[in-house]
Amino acid sequence: MTHEPWTIQLGELDRKMGIEILEQSAQRVVATMPVRGNTQSFGALHGGASMVLGEALGSWAAVIHASTLGKTAVGLDISGTHHRGAREGIVTGTATALQLGNTITSHEVVVTDESGARLCTVRITNLVVDRR
C-alpha cells in the first residue's frame, strides 16, 4: 500500500530562524536561512543555527520517506563539522539521502553561503517508527 508523502510544515523554531523551504522530497530537501538574527556574540552565524537547519532538513526528509510507508521518523543521531563562518547574507542547506531504509534513514546536509562555499556539514540518522 502506497501512502501520500507528508508535506513540510514549519514549526515555531523554524519560523523564528527564518527558514524557507525551496524543495522537498525524501531524497532531497533544500531551504534557506538568513544569517541576520542567527548570529553568536561575535557577529558570525551561530554554529547551533547551522545545526538547527541541518536537523530540520534531514528530519523532514526522513519523515517524508517514512510517511510513504505509513510511518514517521524520529531523530537517532546527529553530528556536524563547521568549516568556515558567515557574517551576512543567506545560507542554503541541502539535505541529500544517503540511505532510505525501512527502519533507518541517513542524510548529509551541506550548508553553504551565497558564494557556494561550504560552511557546515551535518550528518543525521533517523529511526523509522510506527505512528502513534
Biotite code that builds the C-alpha atoms (Angstrom):
import biotite.structure as struc

atoms = struc.array([
    struc.Atom([0.000, 0.000, 0.000], chain_id="A", res_id=1, res_name="MET", atom_name="CA", element="C"),
    struc.Atom([1.363, 3.390, -1.009], chain_id="A", res_id=2, res_name="THR", atom_name="CA", element="C"),
    struc.Atom([0.773, 6.418, 1.204], chain_id="A", res_id=3, res_name="HIS", atom_name="CA", element="C"),
    struc.Atom([0.846, 10.084, 0.275], chain_id="A", res_id=4, res_name="GLU", atom_name="CA", element="C"),
    struc.Atom([4.112, 11.794, 1.237], chain_id="A", res_id=5, res_name="PRO", atom_name="CA", element="C"),
    struc.Atom([3.998, 14.218, 4.150], chain_id="A", res_id=6, res_name="TRP", atom_name="CA", element="C"),
    struc.Atom([4.385, 17.898, 3.269], chain_id="A", res_id=7, res_name="THR", atom_name="CA", element="C"),
    struc.Atom([6.741, 20.023, 5.360], chain_id="A", res_id=8, res_name="ILE", atom_name="CA", element="C"),
    struc.Atom([5.083, 22.253, 7.918], chain_id="A", res_id=9, res_name="GLN", atom_name="CA", element="C"),
    struc.Atom([7.304, 24.806, 9.646], chain_id="A", res_id=10, res_name="LEU", atom_name="CA", element="C"),
    struc.Atom([7.474, 24.656, 13.426], chain_id="A", res_id=11, res_name="GLY", atom_name="CA", element="C"),
    struc.Atom([7.843, 27.592, 15.780], chain_id="A", res_id=12, res_name="GLU", atom_name="CA", element="C"),
    struc.Atom([11.653, 27.394, 15.882], chain_id="A", res_id=13, res_name="LEU", atom_name="CA", element="C"),
    struc.Atom([11.839, 27.094, 12.077], chain_id="A", res_id=14, res_name="ASP", atom_name="CA", element="C"),
    struc.Atom([9.827, 30.309, 11.726], chain_id="A", res_id=15, res_name="ARG", atom_name="CA", element="C"),
    struc.Atom([11.955, 32.110, 14.357], chain_id="A", res_id=16, res_name="LYS", atom_name="CA", element="C"),
    struc.Atom([15.104, 31.101, 12.468], chain_id="A", res_id=17, res_name="MET", atom_name="CA", element="C"),
    struc.Atom([13.652, 32.434, 9.193], chain_id="A", res_id=18, res_name="GLY", atom_name="CA", element="C"),
    struc.Atom([13.854, 29.085, 7.379], chain_id="A", res_id=19, res_name="ILE", atom_name="CA", element="C"),
    struc.Atom([12.213, 28.978, 3.944], chain_id="A", res_id=20, res_name="GLU", atom_name="CA", element="C"),
    struc.Atom([11.648, 25.711, 2.050], chain_id="A", res_id=21, res_name="ILE", atom_name="CA", element="C"),
    struc.Atom([12.714, 25.638, -1.615], chain_id="A", res_id=22, res_name="LEU", atom_name="CA", element="C"),
    struc.Atom([12.460, 21.925, -2.441], chain_id="A", res_id=23, res_name="GLU", atom_name="CA", element="C"),
    struc.Atom([11.163, 18.849, -0.648], chain_id="A", res_id=24, res_name="GLN", atom_name="CA", element="C"),
    struc.Atom([11.358, 15.112, -1.182], chain_id="A", res_id=25, res_name="SER", atom_name="CA", element="C"),
    struc.Atom([12.724, 12.128, 0.742], chain_id="A", res_id=26, res_name="ALA", atom_name="CA", element="C"),
    struc.Atom([15.843, 12.238, -1.442], chain_id="A", res_id=27, res_name="GLN", atom_name="CA", element="C"),
    struc.Atom([16.466, 15.988, -1.211], chain_id="A", res_id=28, res_name="ARG", atom_name="CA", element="C"),
    struc.Atom([15.285, 18.919, 0.896], chain_id="A", res_id=29, res_name="VAL", atom_name="CA", element="C"),
    struc.Atom([16.598, 22.423, 0.216], chain_id="A", res_id=30, res_name="VAL", atom_name="CA", element="C"),
    struc.Atom([15.940, 25.500, 2.370], chain_id="A", res_id=31, res_name="ALA", atom_name="CA", element="C"),
    struc.Atom([17.426, 28.900, 3.142], chain_id="A", res_id=32, res_name="THR", atom_name="CA", element="C"),
    struc.Atom([18.015, 30.773, 6.387], chain_id="A", res_id=33, res_name="MET", atom_name="CA", element="C"),
    struc.Atom([19.238, 34.334, 6.983], chain_id="A", res_id=34, res_name="PRO", atom_name="CA", element="C"),
    struc.Atom([22.463, 34.912, 8.873], chain_id="A", res_id=35, res_name="VAL", atom_name="CA", element="C"),
    struc.Atom([20.951, 38.012, 10.468], chain_id="A", res_id=36, res_name="ARG", atom_name="CA", element="C"),
    struc.Atom([19.130, 37.055, 13.640], chain_id="A", res_id=37, res_name="GLY", atom_name="CA", element="C"),
    struc.Atom([21.042, 33.756, 13.865], chain_id="A", res_id=38, res_name="ASN", atom_name="CA", element="C"),
    struc.Atom([24.459, 35.016, 14.977], chain_id="A", res_id=39, res_name="THR", atom_name="CA", element="C"),
    struc.Atom([26.544, 34.431, 18.077], chain_id="A", res_id=40, res_name="GLN", atom_name="CA", element="C"),
    struc.Atom([28.104, 37.118, 20.283], chain_id="A", res_id=41, res_name="SER", atom_name="CA", element="C"),
    struc.Atom([30.870, 37.919, 17.796], chain_id="A", res_id=42, res_name="PHE", atom_name="CA", element="C"),
    struc.Atom([28.561, 38.566, 14.834], chain_id="A", res_id=43, res_name="GLY", atom_name="CA", element="C"),
    struc.Atom([29.115, 35.320, 12.933], chain_id="A", res_id=44, res_name="ALA", atom_name="CA", element="C"),
    struc.Atom([26.489, 32.702, 12.091], chain_id="A", res_id=45, res_name="LEU", atom_name="CA", element="C"),
    struc.Atom([25.979, 30.613, 15.228], chain_id="A", res_id=46, res_name="HIS", atom_name="CA", element="C"),
    struc.Atom([27.149, 27.019, 14.805], chain_id="A", res_id=47, res_name="GLY", atom_name="CA", element="C"),
    struc.Atom([23.993, 25.924, 16.578], chain_id="A", res_id=48, res_name="GLY", atom_name="CA", element="C"),
    struc.Atom([21.922, 27.699, 13.930], chain_id="A", res_id=49, res_name="ALA", atom_name="CA", element="C"),
    struc.Atom([23.639, 25.635, 11.229], chain_id="A", res_id=50, res_name="SER", atom_name="CA", element="C"),
    struc.Atom([22.884, 22.506, 13.247], chain_id="A", res_id=51, res_name="MET", atom_name="CA", element="C"),
    struc.Atom([19.231, 23.523, 13.659], chain_id="A", res_id=52, res_name="VAL", atom_name="CA", element="C"),
    struc.Atom([18.969, 23.963, 9.891], chain_id="A", res_id=53, res_name="LEU", atom_name="CA", element="C"),
    struc.Atom([20.667, 20.601, 9.274], chain_id="A", res_id=54, res_name="GLY", atom_name="CA", element="C"),
    struc.Atom([18.490, 18.783, 11.801], chain_id="A", res_id=55, res_name="GLU", atom_name="CA", element="C"),
    struc.Atom([15.321, 20.273, 10.346], chain_id="A", res_id=56, res_name="ALA", atom_name="CA", element="C"),
    struc.Atom([16.154, 19.377, 6.744], chain_id="A", res_id=57, res_name="LEU", atom_name="CA", element="C"),
    struc.Atom([17.373, 15.853, 7.496], chain_id="A", res_id=58, res_name="GLY", atom_name="CA", element="C"),
    struc.Atom([14.416, 15.109, 9.747], chain_id="A", res_id=59, res_name="SER", atom_name="CA", element="C"),
    struc.Atom([11.904, 16.498, 7.256], chain_id="A", res_id=60, res_name="TRP", atom_name="CA", element="C"),
    struc.Atom([13.352, 14.318, 4.510], chain_id="A", res_id=61, res_name="ALA", atom_name="CA", element="C"),
    struc.Atom([13.204, 11.283, 6.820], chain_id="A", res_id=62, res_name="ALA", atom_name="CA", element="C"),
    struc.Atom([9.570, 11.964, 7.730], chain_id="A", res_id=63, res_name="VAL", atom_name="CA", element="C"),
    struc.Atom([8.664, 12.383, 4.052], chain_id="A", res_id=64, res_name="ILE", atom_name="CA", element="C"),
    struc.Atom([10.216, 8.969, 3.349], chain_id="A", res_id=65, res_name="HIS", atom_name="CA", element="C"),
    struc.Atom([8.621, 7.311, 6.382], chain_id="A", res_id=66, res_name="ALA", atom_name="CA", element="C"),
    struc.Atom([5.205, 8.766, 5.527], chain_id="A", res_id=67, res_name="SER", atom_name="CA", element="C"),
    struc.Atom([5.207, 6.879, 2.220], chain_id="A", res_id=68, res_name="THR", atom_name="CA", element="C"),
    struc.Atom([5.492, 3.693, 4.324], chain_id="A", res_id=69, res_name="LEU", atom_name="CA", element="C"),
    struc.Atom([2.630, 4.786, 6.600], chain_id="A", res_id=70, res_name="GLY", atom_name="CA", element="C"),
    struc.Atom([5.127, 5.562, 9.370], chain_id="A", res_id=71, res_name="LYS", atom_name="CA", element="C"),
    struc.Atom([7.027, 8.520, 10.812], chain_id="A", res_id=72, res_name="THR", atom_name="CA", element="C"),
    struc.Atom([10.651, 9.155, 11.787], chain_id="A", res_id=73, res_name="ALA", atom_name="CA", element="C"),
    struc.Atom([12.433, 10.275, 14.942], chain_id="A", res_id=74, res_name="VAL", atom_name="CA", element="C"),
    struc.Atom([15.972, 11.511, 15.439], chain_id="A", res_id=75, res_name="GLY", atom_name="CA", element="C"),
    struc.Atom([18.592, 8.963, 16.400], chain_id="A", res_id=76, res_name="LEU", atom_name="CA", element="C"),
    struc.Atom([21.958, 10.680, 15.861], chain_id="A", res_id=77, res_name="ASP", atom_name="CA", element="C"),
    struc.Atom([23.316, 13.981, 14.556], chain_id="A", res_id=78, res_name="ILE", atom_name="CA", element="C"),
    struc.Atom([26.825, 15.373, 14.156], chain_id="A", res_id=79, res_name="SER", atom_name="CA", element="C"),
    struc.Atom([28.297, 18.338, 12.397], chain_id="A", res_id=80, res_name="GLY", atom_name="CA", element="C"),
    struc.Atom([31.551, 19.809, 11.213], chain_id="A", res_id=81, res_name="THR", atom_name="CA", element="C"),
    struc.Atom([31.901, 23.587, 10.937], chain_id="A", res_id=82, res_name="HIS", atom_name="CA", element="C"),
    struc.Atom([34.227, 24.538, 8.081], chain_id="A", res_id=83, res_name="HIS", atom_name="CA", element="C"),
    struc.Atom([34.007, 28.339, 7.968], chain_id="A", res_id=84, res_name="ARG", atom_name="CA", element="C"),
    struc.Atom([31.882, 31.238, 9.163], chain_id="A", res_id=85, res_name="GLY", atom_name="CA", element="C"),
    struc.Atom([29.446, 33.720, 7.636], chain_id="A", res_id=86, res_name="ALA", atom_name="CA", element="C"),
    struc.Atom([28.604, 37.218, 8.825], chain_id="A", res_id=87, res_name="ARG", atom_name="CA", element="C"),
    struc.Atom([25.844, 38.251, 6.440], chain_id="A", res_id=88, res_name="GLU", atom_name="CA", element="C"),
    struc.Atom([23.505, 37.116, 3.719], chain_id="A", res_id=89, res_name="GLY", atom_name="CA", element="C"),
    struc.Atom([21.516, 33.951, 3.295], chain_id="A", res_id=90, res_name="ILE", atom_name="CA", element="C"),
    struc.Atom([22.747, 30.394, 3.817], chain_id="A", res_id=91, res_name="VAL", atom_name="CA", element="C"),
    struc.Atom([21.338, 27.401, 1.985], chain_id="A", res_id=92, res_name="THR", atom_name="CA", element="C"),
    struc.Atom([21.014, 23.909, 3.393], chain_id="A", res_id=93, res_name="GLY", atom_name="CA", element="C"),
    struc.Atom([20.749, 20.903, 1.097], chain_id="A", res_id=94, res_name="THR", atom_name="CA", element="C"),
    struc.Atom([19.873, 17.525, 2.598], chain_id="A", res_id=95, res_name="ALA", atom_name="CA", element="C"),
    struc.Atom([20.741, 14.548, 0.418], chain_id="A", res_id=96, res_name="THR", atom_name="CA", element="C"),
    struc.Atom([19.683, 10.995, 1.222], chain_id="A", res_id=97, res_name="ALA", atom_name="CA", element="C"),
    struc.Atom([22.461, 8.508, 1.898], chain_id="A", res_id=98, res_name="LEU", atom_name="CA", element="C"),
    struc.Atom([20.138, 5.658, 2.994], chain_id="A", res_id=99, res_name="GLN", atom_name="CA", element="C"),
    struc.Atom([16.345, 5.387, 2.860], chain_id="A", res_id=100, res_name="LEU", atom_name="CA", element="C"),
    struc.Atom([15.501, 2.117, 4.566], chain_id="A", res_id=101, res_name="GLY", atom_name="CA", element="C"),
    struc.Atom([12.502, 0.583, 6.280], chain_id="A", res_id=102, res_name="ASN", atom_name="CA", element="C"),
    struc.Atom([13.997, 1.219, 9.723], chain_id="A", res_id=103, res_name="THR", atom_name="CA", element="C"),
    struc.Atom([16.818, 3.773, 9.307], chain_id="A", res_id=104, res_name="ILE", atom_name="CA", element="C"),
    struc.Atom([17.387, 6.845, 7.160], chain_id="A", res_id=105, res_name="THR", atom_name="CA", element="C"),
    struc.Atom([20.621, 8.805, 6.847], chain_id="A", res_id=106, res_name="SER", atom_name="CA", element="C"),
    struc.Atom([21.076, 12.197, 5.239], chain_id="A", res_id=107, res_name="HIS", atom_name="CA", element="C"),
    struc.Atom([24.016, 14.512, 4.669], chain_id="A", res_id=108, res_name="GLU", atom_name="CA", element="C"),
    struc.Atom([23.172, 18.197, 4.904], chain_id="A", res_id=109, res_name="VAL", atom_name="CA", element="C"),
    struc.Atom([25.547, 20.723, 3.388], chain_id="A", res_id=110, res_name="VAL", atom_name="CA", element="C"),
    struc.Atom([25.152, 24.345, 4.485], chain_id="A", res_id=111, res_name="VAL", atom_name="CA", element="C"),
    struc.Atom([26.652, 26.871, 2.057], chain_id="A", res_id=112, res_name="THR", atom_name="CA", element="C"),
    struc.Atom([26.903, 30.647, 1.805], chain_id="A", res_id=113, res_name="ASP", atom_name="CA", element="C"),
    struc.Atom([25.766, 32.731, -1.162], chain_id="A", res_id=114, res_name="GLU", atom_name="CA", element="C"),
    struc.Atom([29.066, 32.101, -2.999], chain_id="A", res_id=115, res_name="SER", atom_name="CA", element="C"),
    struc.Atom([28.595, 28.329, -2.634], chain_id="A", res_id=116, res_name="GLY", atom_name="CA", element="C"),
    struc.Atom([31.338, 27.941, -0.017], chain_id="A", res_id=117, res_name="ALA", atom_name="CA", element="C"),
    struc.Atom([30.673, 25.076, 2.412], chain_id="A", res_id=118, res_name="ARG", atom_name="CA", element="C"),
    struc.Atom([30.088, 26.365, 5.929], chain_id="A", res_id=119, res_name="LEU", atom_name="CA", element="C"),
    struc.Atom([28.951, 23.202, 7.685], chain_id="A", res_id=120, res_name="CYS", atom_name="CA", element="C"),
    struc.Atom([28.385, 19.505, 7.014], chain_id="A", res_id=121, res_name="THR", atom_name="CA", element="C"),
    struc.Atom([25.709, 17.792, 9.102], chain_id="A", res_id=122, res_name="VAL", atom_name="CA", element="C"),
    struc.Atom([25.114, 14.029, 9.192], chain_id="A", res_id=123, res_name="ARG", atom_name="CA", element="C"),
    struc.Atom([21.779, 12.903, 10.585], chain_id="A", res_id=124, res_name="ILE", atom_name="CA", element="C"),
    struc.Atom([20.291, 9.450, 11.168], chain_id="A", res_id=125, res_name="THR", atom_name="CA", element="C"),
    struc.Atom([16.592, 8.935, 11.866], chain_id="A", res_id=126, res_name="ASN", atom_name="CA", element="C"),
    struc.Atom([14.689, 5.871, 13.019], chain_id="A", res_id=127, res_name="LEU", atom_name="CA", element="C"),
    struc.Atom([11.541, 4.931, 11.082], chain_id="A", res_id=128, res_name="VAL", atom_name="CA", element="C"),
    struc.Atom([8.783, 4.095, 13.567], chain_id="A", res_id=129, res_name="VAL", atom_name="CA", element="C"),
    struc.Atom([5.045, 3.408, 13.686], chain_id="A", res_id=130, res_name="ASP", atom_name="CA", element="C"),
    struc.Atom([2.849, 6.477, 14.081], chain_id="A", res_id=131, res_name="ARG", atom_name="CA", element="C"),
    struc.Atom([1.264, 6.915, 17.493], chain_id="A", res_id=132, res_name="ARG", atom_name="CA", element="C"),
])
